[in-house]
Amino acid sequence: KARIRLIAVSPAGVSVVHTENYKGLAHTRRPGPISDLGPDELHVGRRNCADTVANVCRQVDAVRAALRNSPWGPEVPVHAMLCLPRAEWGFASAIEIGEVWVGWPQLVGSRMQAPVVMDSRTVEEVSRLLTDSLPIA
């Protein structure tokens, strides 16, 4: 079960935003021996955040399922975002792990504004559909 705390519907599409207050340096690691490195994993400090990234992906899947039978269906982009307001970033920019964008609060707003793919009427209709389709816990 994926508990979604924040969904933002904008002209750029639907953004599923998950926030965690992890402290430490945000970075990626590729586990495994040098001859067979695995996929990138998100780490904050010493914490392996692979489960958090997987949880965000489950949340996005739930939103896509709600939109699947709508008139817009696959035309509405659904973005996965993990916001880490207390993490340290050093010289790093935002990180992408698979389809999950990972960054800090100041970048989230600009990420939701471009590119424009929906008009205001569609934004309102998609918002209403998600409100009606997804259970409120």
MDTraj code that builds the backbone (N, CA, C; nanometers):
import mdtraj as md
import numpy as np

residues = "LYS ALA ARG ILE ARG LEU ILE ALA VAL SER PRO ALA GLY VAL SER VAL VAL HIS THR GLU ASN TYR LYS GLY LEU ALA HIS THR ARG ARG PRO GLY PRO ILE SER ASP LEU GLY PRO ASP GLU LEU HIS VAL GLY ARG ARG ASN CYS ALA ASP THR VAL ALA ASN VAL CYS ARG GLN VAL ASP ALA VAL ARG ALA ALA LEU ARG ASN SER PRO TRP GLY PRO GLU VAL PRO VAL HIS ALA MET LEU CYS LEU PRO ARG ALA GLU TRP GLY PHE ALA SER ALA ILE GLU ILE GLY GLU VAL TRP VAL GLY TRP PRO GLN LEU VAL GLY SER ARG MET GLN ALA PRO VAL VAL MET ASP SER ARG THR VAL GLU GLU VAL SER ARG LEU LEU THR ASP SER LEU PRO ILE ALA".split()
xyz = np.array([
    [0.0839, -0.1178, 0.0000],
    [0.0000, 0.0000, 0.0000],
    [0.0881, 0.1238, 0.0000],
    [0.0634, 0.2155, -0.0904],
    [0.1427, 0.3373, -0.1000],
    [0.0611, 0.4539, -0.0464],
    [0.1123, 0.5203, 0.0533],
    [0.0434, 0.6359, 0.1094],
    [0.0981, 0.7620, 0.0439],
    [0.0124, 0.8305, -0.0272],
    [0.0532, 0.9504, -0.0989],
    [0.0178, 1.0716, -0.0142],
    [0.1168, 1.1531, 0.0150],
    [0.0923, 1.2712, 0.0975],
    [0.0699, 1.3973, 0.0159],
    [0.1350, 1.4080, -0.1003],
    [0.1235, 1.5308, -0.1783],
    [0.1225, 1.4998, -0.3272],
    [0.0166, 1.5471, -0.3929],
    [0.0068, 1.5410, -0.5382],
    [-0.0151, 1.6832, -0.5862],
    [0.0665, 1.7280, -0.6789],
    [0.0519, 1.8616, -0.7368],
    [0.0168, 1.8468, -0.8838],
    [-0.0947, 1.9077, -0.9225],
    [-0.1362, 1.9054, -1.0627],
    [-0.1103, 2.0443, -1.1186],
    [-0.0275, 2.0509, -1.2217],
    [0.0113, 2.1783, -1.2823],
    [0.0075, 2.1633, -1.4340],
    [0.0267, 2.2727, -1.5065],
    [0.0309, 2.2618, -1.6525],
    [0.1414, 2.1685, -1.7047],
    [0.2399, 2.1381, -1.6215],
    [0.3478, 2.0474, -1.6608],
    [0.3121, 1.9011, -1.6372],
    [0.1981, 1.8746, -1.5754],
    [0.1566, 1.7370, -1.5485],
    [0.1272, 1.7168, -1.4015],
    [0.1280, 1.5916, -1.3602],
    [0.1013, 1.5548, -1.2218],
    [0.2347, 1.5211, -1.1556],
    [0.2590, 1.5804, -1.0398],
    [0.3814, 1.5521, -0.9646],
    [0.3435, 1.4859, -0.8329],
    [0.4001, 1.3698, -0.8083],
    [0.3840, 1.3019, -0.6809],
    [0.5087, 1.3355, -0.6004],
    [0.4900, 1.4111, -0.4922],
    [0.6035, 1.4600, -0.4135],
    [0.6043, 1.3906, -0.2774],
    [0.7142, 1.3249, -0.2486],
    [0.7337, 1.2600, -0.1191],
    [0.8479, 1.3334, -0.0495],
    [0.8317, 1.3622, 0.0771],
    [0.9340, 1.4357, 0.1521],
    [0.9850, 1.3511, 0.2680],
    [1.1145, 1.3514, 0.2872],
    [1.1775, 1.2849, 0.4019],
    [1.2786, 1.3812, 0.4632],
    [1.2906, 1.3777, 0.5947],
    [1.3835, 1.4668, 0.6657],
    [1.5160, 1.3978, 0.6970],
    [1.5713, 1.3276, 0.5999],
    [1.6989, 1.2608, 0.6192],
    [1.8113, 1.3636, 0.6251],
    [1.9061, 1.3391, 0.7170],
    [2.0233, 1.4263, 0.7293],
    [2.1457, 1.3535, 0.6752],
    [2.2364, 1.4316, 0.6161],
    [2.3601, 1.3754, 0.5641],
    [2.3772, 1.4148, 0.4188],
    [2.4889, 1.3751, 0.3620],
    [2.5209, 1.4072, 0.2239],
    [2.4419, 1.3167, 0.1290],
    [2.3672, 1.3771, 0.0368],
    [2.2926, 1.3013, -0.0634],
    [2.3882, 1.2617, -0.1750],
    [2.3918, 1.1331, -0.2073],
    [2.4800, 1.0836, -0.3126],
    [2.4280, 0.9499, -0.3643],
    [2.4884, 0.9030, -0.4721],
    [2.4511, 0.7722, -0.5259],
    [2.5666, 0.6752, -0.5086],
    [2.5299, 0.5478, -0.5027],
    [2.6281, 0.4393, -0.4974],
    [2.5818, 0.3305, -0.5923],
    [2.6767, 0.2580, -0.6438],
    [2.6454, 0.1424, -0.7276],
    [2.7012, 0.0201, -0.6576],
    [2.6130, -0.0601, -0.5951],
    [2.6601, -0.1758, -0.5190],
    [2.7103, -0.2869, -0.6108],
    [2.7879, -0.3739, -0.5535],
    [2.8367, -0.4889, -0.6290],
    [2.9849, -0.4783, -0.6561],
    [3.0427, -0.5889, -0.7025],
    [3.1858, -0.5880, -0.7349],
    [3.2114, -0.5022, -0.8584],
    [3.3329, -0.4593, -0.8742],
    [3.3701, -0.3696, -0.9831],
    [3.3385, -0.4311, -1.1199],
    [3.3393, -0.5613, -1.1295],
    [3.3111, -0.6263, -1.2578],
    [3.1614, -0.6320, -1.2894],
    [3.0762, -0.6130, -1.1876],
    [2.9315, -0.6232, -1.2095],
    [2.8582, -0.5239, -1.1193],
    [2.8764, -0.3951, -1.1485],
    [2.8103, -0.2932, -1.0680],
    [2.6600, -0.2952, -1.0922],
    [2.5853, -0.2802, -0.9865],
    [2.4401, -0.2777, -0.9974],
    [2.3912, -0.1386, -1.0333],
    [2.2598, -0.1187, -1.0308],
    [2.2040, 0.0133, -1.0615],
    [2.2348, 0.1131, -0.9499],
    [2.2256, 0.2404, -0.9836],
    [2.2487, 0.3448, -0.8836],
    [2.1500, 0.3320, -0.7686],
    [2.1980, 0.3527, -0.6475],
    [2.1135, 0.3577, -0.5283],
    [2.1327, 0.4934, -0.4639],
    [2.0257, 0.5490, -0.4100],
    [2.0337, 0.6751, -0.3380],
    [2.0748, 0.6488, -0.1941],
    [2.1718, 0.7272, -0.1479],
    [2.2136, 0.7224, -0.0077],
    [2.2149, 0.8648, 0.0457],
    [2.1730, 0.8800, 0.1693],
    [2.1841, 1.0084, 0.2391],
    [2.2615, 0.9785, 0.3660],
    [2.3827, 1.0332, 0.3726],
    [2.4726, 0.9933, 0.4804],
    [2.5016, 0.8446, 0.4647],
    [2.4799, 0.7690, 0.5712],
    [2.4993, 0.6237, 0.5646],
    [2.3696, 0.5481, 0.5359],
    [2.2600, 0.6195, 0.5236],
    [2.1294, 0.5572, 0.5031],
    [2.1091, 0.5188, 0.3577],
    [2.0757, 0.3928, 0.3336],
    [2.0395, 0.3454, 0.2003],
    [1.8916, 0.3794, 0.1811],
    [1.8604, 0.4590, 0.0822],
    [1.7245, 0.5070, 0.0600],
    [1.6537, 0.4332, -0.0536],
    [1.6991, 0.3136, -0.0863],
    [1.6381, 0.2366, -0.1947],
    [1.4906, 0.2091, -0.1669],
    [1.4551, 0.1798, -0.0411],
    [1.3151, 0.1548, -0.0070],
    [1.2299, 0.2802, -0.0248],
    [1.2849, 0.3956, 0.0072],
    [1.2117, 0.5214, -0.0089],
    [1.1867, 0.5493, -0.1570],
    [1.2868, 0.5269, -0.2408],
    [1.2714, 0.5469, -0.3847],
    [1.1671, 0.4497, -0.4394],
    [1.1697, 0.3248, -0.3948],
    [1.0703, 0.2258, -0.4390],
    [0.9297, 0.2665, -0.3951],
    [0.9175, 0.3241, -0.2757],
    [0.7875, 0.3708, -0.2264],
    [0.7324, 0.4827, -0.3147],
    [0.8183, 0.5753, -0.3561],
    [0.7750, 0.6832, -0.4454],
    [0.7278, 0.6247, -0.5787],
    [0.7958, 0.5234, -0.6282],
    [0.7548, 0.4584, -0.7534],
    [0.6176, 0.3927, -0.7384],
    [0.5905, 0.3314, -0.6224],
    [0.4579, 0.2727, -0.5985],
    [0.3503, 0.3801, -0.5958],
    [0.3816, 0.4969, -0.5378],
    [0.2861, 0.6074, -0.5347],
    [0.2539, 0.6548, -0.6764],
    [0.3561, 0.6655, -0.7599],
    [0.3366, 0.7081, -0.8988],
    [0.2530, 0.6051, -0.9735],
    [0.2769, 0.4770, -0.9490],
    [0.1979, 0.3722, -1.0138],
    [0.0500, 0.3840, -0.9763],
    [0.0211, 0.4182, -0.8507],
    [-0.1181, 0.4351, -0.8070],
    [-0.1839, 0.5530, -0.8786],
    [-0.1111, 0.6615, -0.8973],
    [-0.1650, 0.7778, -0.9681],
    [-0.1861, 0.7441, -1.1156],
    [-0.0917, 0.6767, -1.1763],
    [-0.1075, 0.6373, -1.3176],
    [-0.2279, 0.5441, -1.3355],
    [-0.2486, 0.4537, -1.2389],
    [-0.3640, 0.3639, -1.2461],
    [-0.4944, 0.4424, -1.2386],
    [-0.4981, 0.5466, -1.1560],
    [-0.6186, 0.6296, -1.1446],
    [-0.6451, 0.7054, -1.2742],
    [-0.5397, 0.7426, -1.3451],
    [-0.5541, 0.8183, -1.4702],
    [-0.5751, 0.7292, -1.5937],
    [-0.5462, 0.6012, -1.5793],
    [-0.5445, 0.5100, -1.6943],
    [-0.6741, 0.5122, -1.7754],
    [-0.7891, 0.5113, -1.7110],
    [-0.9167, 0.5046, -1.7817],
    [-0.9789, 0.6410, -1.8071],
    [-0.9030, 0.7457, -1.7840],
    [-0.9546, 0.8802, -1.8069],
    [-0.9410, 0.9163, -1.9546],
    [-1.0084, 1.0219, -1.9973],
    [-0.9957, 1.0643, -2.1373],
    [-0.8528, 1.1045, -2.1759],
    [-0.7706, 1.1434, -2.0781],
    [-0.6339, 1.1883, -2.1074],
    [-0.5351, 1.0748, -2.0971],
    [-0.5659, 0.9774, -2.0100],
    [-0.4848, 0.8576, -1.9919],
    [-0.3353, 0.8812, -1.9937],
    [-0.2638, 0.8181, -2.0872],
    [-0.1179, 0.8257, -2.0891],
    [-0.0634, 0.9603, -2.1363],
    [-0.1498, 1.0500, -2.1811],
    [-0.1026, 1.1803, -2.2278],
    [-0.0620, 1.2721, -2.1127],
    [-0.1112, 1.2443, -1.9923],
    [-0.0774, 1.3262, -1.8764],
    [0.0518, 1.2717, -1.8156],
    [0.1592, 1.3492, -1.8172],
    [0.2830, 1.3012, -1.7560],
    [0.2712, 1.2989, -1.6043],
    [0.3217, 1.1925, -1.5438],
    [0.3234, 1.1793, -1.3977],
    [0.4696, 1.1738, -1.3555],
    [0.5091, 1.2699, -1.2737],
    [0.6487, 1.2835, -1.2313],
    [0.6646, 1.2375, -1.0868],
    [0.7714, 1.1659, -1.0597],
    [0.8037, 1.1209, -0.9244],
    [0.9107, 1.2129, -0.8666],
    [0.8828, 1.2674, -0.7480],
    [0.9786, 1.3585, -0.6840],
    [0.9998, 1.3194, -0.5381],
    [1.1236, 1.3184, -0.4983],
    [1.1590, 1.2968, -0.3585],
    [1.2308, 1.4217, -0.3119],
    [1.1715, 1.4909, -0.2163],
    [1.2263, 1.6168, -0.1657],
    [1.2962, 1.5904, -0.0326],
    [1.4223, 1.6297, -0.0232],
    [1.5023, 1.6086, 0.0978],
    [1.5486, 1.7432, 0.1527],
    [1.4646, 1.8101, 0.2318],
    [1.4971, 1.9458, 0.2772],
    [1.6139, 1.9548, 0.3746],
    [1.6460, 1.8476, 0.4461],
    [1.7526, 1.8546, 0.5464],
    [1.8824, 1.7885, 0.4999],
    [1.8825, 1.7348, 0.3796],
    [2.0034, 1.6698, 0.3283],
    [2.1064, 1.7741, 0.2877],
    [2.2307, 1.7326, 0.2843],
    [2.3397, 1.8180, 0.2365],
    [2.3662, 1.7800, 0.0919],
    [2.3939, 1.8794, 0.0101],
    [2.4110, 1.8539, -0.1323],
    [2.5514, 1.8829, -0.1821],
    [2.6338, 1.9498, -0.1034],
    [2.7689, 1.9804, -0.1487],
    [2.7646, 2.0557, -0.2800],
    [2.8409, 2.0112, -0.3770],
    [2.8414, 2.0729, -0.5090],
    [2.7466, 2.0017, -0.6046],
    [2.6745, 1.9046, -0.5540],
    [2.5879, 1.8243, -0.6399],
    [2.4627, 1.9003, -0.6801],
    [2.4101, 1.8629, -0.7934],
    [2.2793, 1.9129, -0.8344],
    [2.1782, 1.8049, -0.7982],
    [2.0558, 1.8210, -0.8423],
    [1.9544, 1.7200, -0.8159],
    [1.9986, 1.5870, -0.8768],
    [1.9446, 1.4793, -0.8224],
    [1.9821, 1.3442, -0.8629],
    [1.8599, 1.2767, -0.9237],
    [1.8802, 1.1936, -1.0239],
    [1.7716, 1.1108, -1.0763],
    [1.8091, 0.9647, -1.0566],
    [1.7200, 0.8936, -0.9876],
    [1.7360, 0.7506, -0.9665],
    [1.6201, 0.6845, -1.0398],
    [1.6486, 0.6247, -1.1533],
    [1.5403, 0.5706, -1.2365],
    [1.4510, 0.6853, -1.2802],
    [1.3228, 0.6761, -1.2497],
    [1.2301, 0.7827, -1.2859],
    [1.2057, 0.8818, -1.1717],
    [1.2732, 0.8640, -1.0596],
    [1.2528, 0.9498, -0.9419],
    [1.3554, 1.0624, -0.9400],
    [1.3035, 1.1858, -0.9410],
    [1.3878, 1.3040, -0.9284],
    [1.4057, 1.3311, -0.7798],
    [1.5285, 1.3548, -0.7352],
    [1.5587, 1.3788, -0.5946],
    [1.6266, 1.5147, -0.5828],
    [1.5709, 1.6017, -0.4991],
    [1.6285, 1.7347, -0.4839],
    [1.5828, 1.8025, -0.3567],
    [1.5987, 1.9329, -0.3530],
    [1.5631, 2.0114, -0.2347],
    [1.4460, 2.1035, -0.2683],
    [1.3813, 2.1610, -0.1644],
    [1.2554, 2.2347, -0.1844],
    [1.2603, 2.3470, -0.2873],
    [1.3674, 2.4229, -0.2949],
    [1.3735, 2.5354, -0.3871],
    [1.3650, 2.4915, -0.5328],
    [1.4036, 2.3688, -0.5626],
    [1.3998, 2.3198, -0.7005],
    [1.2661, 2.2576, -0.7389],
    [1.1878, 2.2167, -0.6393],
    [1.0623, 2.1469, -0.6676],
    [0.9668, 2.2352, -0.7478],
    [0.9487, 2.3614, -0.7068],
    [0.8554, 2.4516, -0.7753],
    [0.8900, 2.4732, -0.9207],
    [1.0162, 2.4977, -0.9488],
    [1.0552, 2.5210, -1.0878],
    [1.0396, 2.3944, -1.1704],
    [1.0572, 2.2813, -1.1087],
    [1.0429, 2.1529, -1.1792],
    [0.8970, 2.1297, -1.2220],
    [0.8018, 2.1856, -1.1461],
    [0.6600, 2.1655, -1.1750],
    [0.6048, 2.2648, -1.2778],
    [0.6833, 2.3618, -1.3196],
    [0.6320, 2.4668, -1.4073],
    [0.6572, 2.4435, -1.5555],
    [0.7544, 2.3657, -1.5917],
    [0.7867, 2.3507, -1.7344],
    [0.8134, 2.2047, -1.7656],
    [0.7867, 2.1595, -1.8834],
    [0.7204, 2.2259, -1.9951],
    [0.5686, 2.2188, -1.9795],
    [0.4986, 2.3112, -2.0383],
    [0.3536, 2.3168, -2.0294],
    [0.2944, 2.2146, -2.1265],
    [0.2134, 2.1224, -2.0739],
    [0.1511, 2.0199, -2.1579],
    [-0.0010, 2.0168, -2.1433],
    [-0.0554, 2.0906, -2.0440],
    [-0.2006, 2.0905, -2.0216],
    [-0.2501, 2.2335, -2.0056],
    [-0.3707, 2.2597, -2.0556],
    [-0.4321, 2.3903, -2.0329],
    [-0.4998, 2.3905, -1.8957],
    [-0.5465, 2.5070, -1.8518],
    [-0.6014, 2.5197, -1.7163],
    [-0.7267, 2.4350, -1.6965],
    [-0.8080, 2.4191, -1.7995],
    [-0.9282, 2.3371, -1.7875],
    [-0.8917, 2.1899, -1.7644],
    [-0.7928, 2.1415, -1.8361],
    [-0.7479, 2.0034, -1.8189],
    [-0.6855, 1.9833, -1.6821],
    [-0.6092, 2.0819, -1.6347],
    [-0.5502, 2.0750, -1.5012],
    [-0.6606, 2.0581, -1.3966],
    [-0.7656, 2.1358, -1.4092],
    [-0.8772, 2.1286, -1.3145],
    [-0.9470, 1.9924, -1.3209],
    [-0.9693, 1.9413, -1.4421],
    [-1.0365, 1.8125, -1.4582],
    [-0.9518, 1.6966, -1.4053],
    [-0.8216, 1.7001, -1.4316],
    [-0.7321, 1.5960, -1.3802],
    [-0.7282, 1.6014, -1.2281],
    [-0.7227, 1.7205, -1.1728],
    [-0.7222, 1.7374, -1.0274],
    [-0.8491, 1.6787, -0.9661],
    [-0.9624, 1.7083, -1.0255],
    [-1.0903, 1.6571, -0.9754],
    [-1.0950, 1.5043, -0.9848],
    [-1.0471, 1.4508, -1.0967],
    [-1.0459, 1.3057, -1.1140],
    [-0.9608, 1.2375, -1.0072],
    [-0.8425, 1.2909, -0.9805],
    [-0.7552, 1.2312, -0.8787],
    [-0.8153, 1.2432, -0.7399],
    [-0.8802, 1.3554, -0.7115],
    [-0.9452, 1.3731, -0.5822],
    [-1.0546, 1.2689, -0.5621],
    [-1.1301, 1.2419, -0.6678],
    [-1.2402, 1.1468, -0.6595],
    [-1.1912, 1.0007, -0.6612],
    [-1.0801, 0.9740, -0.7287],
    [-1.0331, 0.8366, -0.7496],
    [-0.9478, 0.7808, -0.6366],
    [-0.8677, 0.8671, -0.5765],
    [-0.7738, 0.8183, -0.4745],
    [-0.8338, 0.8342, -0.3353],
    [-0.8309, 0.7286, -0.2548],
    [-0.8882, 0.7379, -0.1195],
    [-0.8076, 0.8311, -0.0305],
    [-0.8781, 0.9003, 0.0538],
    [-0.8133, 0.9901, 0.1498],
    [-0.7996, 0.9151, 0.2819],
    [-0.6765, 0.9098, 0.3310],
    [-0.6519, 0.8367, 0.4567],
    [-0.6369, 0.9320, 0.5722],
])
top = md.Topology()
chain = top.add_chain()
for i, resn in enumerate(residues, 1):
    res = top.add_residue(resn, chain, resSeq=i)
    for name in ("N", "CA", "C"):
        top.add_atom(name, md.element.get_by_symbol(name[0]), res)
traj = md.Trajectory(xyz[None], top)
